[in-house]
Amino acid sequence: MIKDNNQKNLIVLVQYKALPLKRGEVIAGLTELIENVKLEPHFVNIKLHVDSKDESKILLYEEWGDETYYNTTHMTTPHLQKFIGDSRTFLAGPPEISQWKIEKEFKSK
């Protein structure tokens, strides 16, 4: 089944690498960040994933309703800026961020 109603949403993949023995701090920091991000306009969804073979690799799958908002206002929010500053103590470096547009979505019946 093809579903087309969310094709204009922006999908953002954010890949983090935790410093050794800091995975718990990364998860806690991201959880606190996401609780604030959920209150932002144009927020749709975030899923937090941990690599099944390397728990120091953490992926956020984000969905946003407005690309311009994400790339401007969201990036300057106090909660995101605080996380960026705090993350220097538990991340191995800056995250890898990529942005995607939905071409087609397939779901089971």
Sequence and secondary structure as in RCSB ss.txt:
>XXXX:A:sequence
MIKDNNQKNLIVLVQYKALPLKRGEVIAGLTELIENVKLEPHFVNIKLHVDSKDESKILLYEEWGDETYYNTTHM
TTPHLQKFIGDSRTFLAGPPEISQWKIEKEFKSK
>XXXX:A:secstr
 EE TTTTSEEEEEEEEB TT HHHHHHHHHHHHHHHTTSTTEEEEEEEE SS TTEEEEEEEES HHHHHTTGG
G HHHHHHHHHGGGTBSS  EEEEEE S EE   
